[in-house]
Amino acid sequence: MNLDTSRLSHAYITDKNTAEIIAMAALCSSEDTNKPCYNCINCDKIKRHIHPDITYIKRFDDKREILVDQIRDIKRDVYIAPNEADKKVYIVYDADTMNRNAQNAFLNVLEEPPPHVVSILVTTNPATLLPTVRSRCIEIFSNIKTDAEQNNTEIDKSLLDDFIKSIGNDDLLLTQCMFRLEKLDKTSLSAFLTAARQRLAQSLRNTSNRNCLLYAETIITNAEEMLFYEVGSGHIAGMMLASLISNKEVT
Ligand SMILES: [Zn+2]
């Protein structure tokens, strides 16, 4: 894959592999406009992850989210000129784990970046980023698939929506969801639980209902464990219903 660097944007949302190619294209010192060349000193250093003009931002191991302070560090750093290349690149891994504050802080970088700055947000799920962030970036995705898609398992999207909506809010809807859930076979239930956990993790960013959703996450982990030990869907649905209904007091 090559990019026409005469038309390079200052911000991208993309997957991990493409992020590296864009970074290389931005810093590549080849004379050709089709970059990267994969051979020059800049390309080589990027391949080895030792280029001083690339900053990698990721979540700390013990944290759920990328912290707003990590983004504030970037905001200061962008004004410092590049070391070796003509541009500087910031790659934010798991960009969907930036909470709302961090994303808003990042908006400043996206709105008026110095001309030498290229920002790349890496995520498999751009829908979880604020629309204001997305609107300032070019989205490039090759062939990202969710786990469920890779396993060719259909997820009942309406069940997933209803389930997430019901947590801590609507016991009747929750009960109806669990009646639907107990009819799923093992593969579908497994895919559903994975998807539900991903959705909860995303919802955690913008909610006043945080404790409740965190609790729901542990219940889903318990359900996955039960499934692993071949407990039937009916029992799992019953456990989830009992746990999540009584969870109302947790919030
Ligand atoms: Zn190169």
Residues whose N, C-alpha, C, O or C-beta is under 5 A from the ligand:
A	BS01	ZN	C28 S29 S30 P36 C37 Y38 N39 C40 C43
